Amino acid sequence: MFEMFRRGTGEAAAQAGEAPAERKASAVRASTWPGAGRVAWTPRESGALTRAGFAANPVGFRAVKMIAEAAAALPLVLQDRRRRYDTHPMLDLLARPNAAQGRAELLEALYGQLLLTGNAYIEAVGEEGLPLELHVLRSDRMALVPGPDGWPMAYDYTVNGKAHRFALGGGPSPVCHIKSFHPQDDHYGFTPLQAAASAVDVHNAASRWSKALLDNAARPSGALIYRGADGQGALGQDQYDRLVSEMEMQHSGARNAGRPMLLEGGLDWRPMGFSPSDMEFQQTKEAAAREIAVAFGVPPMLLGIPGDATYANYQEANRGFYRLTVLPLAARVTGALADWLGDHAGSHAELRPDLDGVPALAAEREAQWRRVGEATFLTEAEKRRLLGLPEVAPGRTAQEEAQDG
């Protein structure tokens, strides 16, 4: 009846070797090849979500990178009730957490894992006291082991069929587990990728469809009409079945969109489909991109997505991005890190972002300092508390405290 143009596809594979173990290194660092991954809080496999929503989607990729890089670059302050520390063992550890990473690399990996999987894990390396090294562990390789009472009793980290168990109890936890809120799971967090999964599928499918149309001259769909010798002929059952089968195999789906065909034996082609512009195809793709950005908390304007007028200008959008997304995430993560490291060190201090060092909030912080400074009805202690500064010891001035700090 007719012949179809065919094309082939190919695939490639890569292998990675083991890295030699080092003294005082992470217990699981030697195994670095990719694992299969698991997740307990969603029917969608975490590796597939990451590949579809981050590795294969430019909107998800950029949203995660923007948040992780912005949060990792925030200046941090460490203080207790009496003083703010310029030097401290905890700050030194975060500045150089291990031989292969600095603070920015470690925190970017930590925030990235939390955004992509809803869970982030940090391993402490060392015998007693403050850890000697910190390592971010891949969330898709970690499994929480609940005890008889439902609380975690251990964590299993599995790579290539080999598991290493981090037992809990009897001292500070060797693993810090930071998770996002999940309304239906007691042990694992919820990833924005799960909420944006449908939008990711739409956006990726739209990209594949557009590529297929371009590869096949952007021809629309239509109908095949058979006309016999008298103009009223009908196909036999075998001919009809063959035609339907070949149409389903060769011309169905985004991969075959617009693929040309050769017609014989009285077959005629009548276009019936709409062009991408008629279907407002681009608007559908942009709507999906906005949904992905909203799920991660990134203003679409910052990602270059048109049609969004929530913020008056780019500066307002950038300020909203820091206030509503970056700072709450960073405050929660740094607070959890400070509590965990404090358990190891035996003394606790507050670790948080330094709002005065964030350029996007400079005008806002300047106005706040001015309002608080001019408030004559506030005491000095109340003003310092509002500005996030440590208290002044009785009988001492703020200048003396600053000199001693």
ABEGO torsion letter per residue (X at the ends): XBBBBBBBBBBBBBBBBBBBBBBGBBAAAABABBBAEBBAABABBAAAAAAAAAAABAAAAAAAAAAAAAAAABBBBBBBAABBBABBAAAAAAABABAABBAAAAAAAAAAAAAAAGBBBBBBBEABEBBABBBBBBAAABBBBBBAAGBBABBBBBBGGBBBBBBBEGEBBABBBBBBBBAABAABBBBAAAAAAAAAAAAAAAAAAAAAAAAAGGBBBBBBBBBBAAGABBBBAAAAAAAAAAAAAAABEAAABGBBBBBBGGBBBBBABBBAAAAGAAAAAAAAAAAAAAAAGBBAAAAGBBGBAABABAAAAAAAAAAAAAAAAAAAAAAAAAAAAAAAAGBBBBBBBBAAABAAAAAAAAAAAAAAAABAABBAAAAAAAAGBBBBBBGBBAAAAAAAX
